[in-house]
Amino acid sequence: MPLNSPINDSEQKYKGNLYIVATPIGNRDDISIRALNILKQADIIAAEDTRHTGRFLLHHNIKGNLVSCHEHNEKKRTPDLIKKLTKGLSVALVSNAGTPSVADPGYRLIKSAIANNIKVVPIPGASAAITALSAAGLPTDSFVFIGFLSKTKNKRFKQLKELANEQRTIIFYESPKRILMLLKELIDVMGDRYGVLSREMTKLYEEFIRGSLSEIFSRIKERSAVKGECTLLIAGYEENKDVSMEFARSEIKNGLKITGTRLSELVKEIAKKYNLPKNKIYDEALKAKDEISNEEITLEP
């Protein structure tokens, strides 16, 4: 029987496989019959959070042999699970929500299983990135999934700068505590682009906020709290053909020559006016400032 055939009682002969089982991102009923059968038959269910998965299994009347496998113990847990797999036991890997190893634990275990010639069988299902993309209204023919950015500010800014000229739809994951910070940094580095913020997908309070990044920022900032993991999609880079950087630099120079003009305010004003990234305008402003200084030195008798 092929591995991608419907699951039935003969699935038992495939024990020893590592099953990568996608679970719901919110609504507990968003799971396939095949996935439920795998969870019923697996000898071991390796879960990111055994309590969370335990409640999910109880909802579907499944009794499973649960062991933890999360980002803090995956490295230590992997050899033991590989040992059990090589002895013929089947393991179903699940995360708290969505597809394991996609911005979730599982990569080390999967890589080790492949290295040990253990069959890795994907059981497809929900993914927050694809779910959000399907309803965002942004181009779907080509996109870039980034997931969570670095928590270190310098590394995060470097990542964003590298993505500044990316023309495909970009997908980020972010926690509700840091979503405002991410929106602000995106505006500073990439400009005030169109975006879609999705939260609580498939749940009772599912929400999609669409508009410019500054509009999304304003709407979120008004709230006392933001709940639920956030998936943020932004439009890819489109060159503003109506405004060349030379034109922007000329306007910067004119602005700097006005007595009392603050560099930061000038950068903010021009970036907003032409929908250009603040960091690029700031770099041009520094060049323009140096050019003005050199011109003044040259003119001195």
C-alpha positions in Angstrom: 0.0 0.0 0.0 1.5 3.4 -1.0 2.3 5.7 1.9 -0.1 8.3 0.6 -3.0 6.0 0.5 -6.0 6.4 2.9 -5.2 5.2 6.4 -6.8 2.0 7.7 -6.0 -0.9 10.0 -3.1 -2.1 7.8 -1.3 1.2 8.7 0.1 -0.8 11.6 2.7 -2.4 9.3 4.3 1.0 8.8 5.3 1.3 12.4 8.7 2.8 12.6 7.8 5.9 10.6 8.1 9.4 11.9 4.8 11.2 11.1 4.8 15.0 10.9 1.2 15.7 11.9 -0.3 19.2 11.3 -2.8 20.2 14.0 -5.4 23.1 14.1 -4.2 26.7 14.5 -7.4 27.5 16.5 -10.6 25.6 15.7 -10.1 22.0 17.0 -12.2 20.6 14.2 -9.8 21.8 11.5 -8.0 18.4 11.3 -8.2 15.6 8.8 -9.5 12.1 9.3 -6.1 10.8 8.3 -4.3 12.9 11.0 -6.7 11.7 13.7 -6.1 8.0 12.7 -2.4 8.5 12.8 -2.7 10.0 16.3 -4.8 7.1 17.4 -2.4 4.5 16.1 1.0 6.1 16.9 3.0 4.4 19.6 4.4 7.7 20.8 3.1 11.3 20.3 6.0 13.8 20.6 4.3 17.1 21.6 5.6 20.7 22.0 3.3 21.0 25.0 1.9 17.7 26.4 -0.8 19.5 28.4 -2.0 21.5 25.3 -1.9 18.4 23.1 -3.5 16.3 25.9 -6.6 18.6 25.9 -6.8 18.4 22.1 -6.6 14.6 22.1 -9.3 14.4 24.8 -11.6 16.6 22.6 -11.3 13.9 19.9 -11.5 10.9 22.3 -7.9 9.8 21.7 -5.6 8.3 24.3 -2.0 8.8 23.4 1.4 8.1 24.9 2.6 11.6 25.1 6.3 12.8 25.5 7.5 16.3 25.4 9.6 17.6 22.5 10.0 21.4 22.5 12.7 23.9 21.6 14.4 23.5 25.0 14.7 19.7 25.1 14.5 18.7 21.4 18.3 18.2 21.2 18.3 16.0 24.2 15.1 14.2 23.3 16.0 13.3 19.7 18.4 10.4 20.3 15.8 8.6 22.5 13.1 9.0 19.9 15.4 7.9 17.1 16.2 4.8 19.2 12.5 4.0 19.6 11.9 4.5 15.9 14.8 2.2 14.9 13.2 -0.5 17.1 10.0 -0.3 15.1 7.9 2.1 17.1 6.0 4.8 15.3 6.2 8.5 16.4 3.8 11.3 15.6 5.3 14.7 16.0 2.9 17.6 16.7 3.4 21.2 17.7 0.9 23.4 19.6 -0.6 24.7 16.4 -0.1 24.2 12.7 2.7 22.3 11.0 5.7 21.0 13.1 9.1 22.4 12.2 7.6 25.5 10.4 8.6 28.2 12.9 8.1 25.4 15.5 10.2 22.6 17.0 10.9 19.5 15.0 13.8 20.3 12.6 16.4 18.4 14.6 14.3 15.3 15.0 13.4 15.2 11.3 16.9 15.8 10.2 18.2 13.0 12.5 15.4 10.6 11.3 16.5 11.2 7.7 20.1 10.6 8.6 19.1 7.3 10.1 17.1 6.1 7.1 13.8 6.4 8.9 10.8 7.3 6.8 9.4 10.7 7.4 5.7 10.9 6.5 4.0 14.4 6.3 0.4 14.5 7.3 -0.7 17.9 5.9 -3.0 20.3 7.5 -3.2 23.8 8.9 -0.5 26.5 8.6 -1.0 30.0 9.8 1.1 31.4 7.0 -0.9 29.8 4.2 -4.2 30.4 6.0 -3.4 34.1 6.3 -2.1 34.4 2.7 -5.2 32.7 1.3 -7.5 35.5 2.7 -5.1 38.5 2.6 -5.8 39.7 -0.9 -2.1 40.1 -1.6 -0.2 38.3 -4.5 0.0 34.6 -3.8 1.8 33.4 -6.9 5.2 34.1 -5.2 5.9 34.9 -1.6 8.6 34.7 1.1 8.0 33.2 4.5 10.2 34.7 7.2 8.5 33.5 10.4 9.8 35.1 13.6 12.6 37.7 13.2 15.5 37.8 15.6 14.8 39.2 19.1 18.1 41.1 18.9 17.6 44.6 17.6 20.7 44.8 15.5 20.1 41.4 13.9 16.5 42.2 13.3 17.3 45.5 11.5 19.8 43.7 9.4 17.2 41.1 8.4 14.7 43.9 7.5 17.3 45.8 5.4 18.0 42.6 3.5 14.3 42.3 2.7 13.7 45.9 1.8 14.0 45.3 -1.9 12.1 42.0 -1.9 9.4 42.2 -4.5 7.3 39.2 -3.3 4.7 39.2 -0.6 6.5 38.8 2.8 5.0 36.8 5.7 6.1 37.4 9.3 5.0 35.8 12.6 5.1 37.9 15.7 3.9 37.8 19.3 1.1 40.2 20.3 3.6 41.9 22.8 6.0 42.8 20.0 3.7 43.5 17.1 3.7 47.3 17.5 7.5 47.3 17.6 7.6 45.2 14.4 5.2 47.5 12.6 7.2 50.6 13.5 10.5 49.1 12.4 8.9 48.0 9.1 7.8 51.5 8.4 11.2 52.9 9.3 13.1 50.4 7.1 10.7 49.5 4.3 8.3 52.5 4.1 4.6 52.7 4.8 3.5 49.8 2.6 0.2 48.0 2.4 -0.2 45.2 4.8 -2.6 42.7 6.4 -2.4 41.7 10.0 -4.3 38.5 10.9 -4.9 37.3 14.4 -7.0 34.6 16.2 -7.5 32.9 12.8 -10.2 30.1 12.8 -11.2 31.2 16.3 -14.3 33.1 17.5 -12.6 36.5 17.4 -10.8 36.0 14.1 -9.7 39.3 12.6 -8.0 40.7 9.5 -6.8 44.3 9.6 -6.0 45.7 6.2 -4.4 49.0 5.2 -1.1 50.8 5.2 1.3 49.8 8.0 0.8 53.1 9.7 -3.0 52.6 9.7 -2.6 49.1 11.2 -0.2 50.5 13.8 -2.7 53.2 14.8 -5.6 50.8 15.1 -3.5 48.4 17.2 -2.1 51.1 19.4 -5.5 52.2 20.5 -6.2 48.9 22.1 -5.5 48.1 25.7 -4.1 44.7 24.7 -3.6 42.5 21.7 -4.4 38.9 22.0 -3.4 35.9 19.9 -0.3 35.1 17.8 -0.1 37.5 14.9 0.6 36.8 11.2 1.6 39.9 9.3 1.8 40.1 5.5 3.2 43.0 3.6 3.3 43.9 0.0 6.6 43.4 -1.9 8.8 46.4 -2.9 7.6 48.4 -5.8 9.9 51.1 -7.1 8.3 54.6 -7.0 9.0 55.5 -10.6 7.6 59.0 -10.0 10.3 59.9 -7.5 14.0 59.2 -8.1 16.4 59.2 -5.2 18.3 62.1 -6.9 15.0 64.1 -6.7 14.6 63.2 -3.1 18.2 64.1 -2.3 17.7 67.5 -4.0 14.7 68.2 -1.8 16.7 67.1 1.3 19.5 69.5 0.4 17.0 72.4 -0.1 15.4 71.5 3.3 18.7 71.4 5.1 19.6 74.8 3.8 16.7 76.3 5.7 17.9 77.5 9.0 16.5 75.6 12.0 15.4 72.5 10.1 16.0 69.3 12.1 17.5 66.4 10.1 15.2 63.8 11.8 12.1 65.8 11.0 13.1 66.4 7.4 13.8 62.7 6.9 10.4 61.8 8.4 8.5 64.3 6.3 10.1 63.3 2.9 9.9 59.6 3.6 6.1 60.0 4.3 5.6 62.3 1.4 7.0 59.9 -1.2 6.3 56.6 0.7 10.0 55.8 0.8 11.9 53.9 3.6 13.2 56.2 6.4 16.6 54.5 6.5 17.3 55.2 2.8 16.2 58.8 3.1 18.3 59.1 6.3 21.4 57.8 4.4 20.7 60.3 1.6 20.3 63.1 4.1 23.7 62.4 5.6 25.3 62.5 2.1 23.5 65.7 1.3 24.7 67.2 4.6 28.3 66.3 3.7 27.8 67.8 0.2 26.5 71.1 1.7 29.5 71.2 4.1 32.0 70.7 1.2 30.2 73.3 -0.9 30.5 75.9 2.0 34.2 75.1 2.4 34.9 75.5 -1.3 33.1 78.9 -1.4 35.3 80.3 1.5 38.0 82.8 0.3 
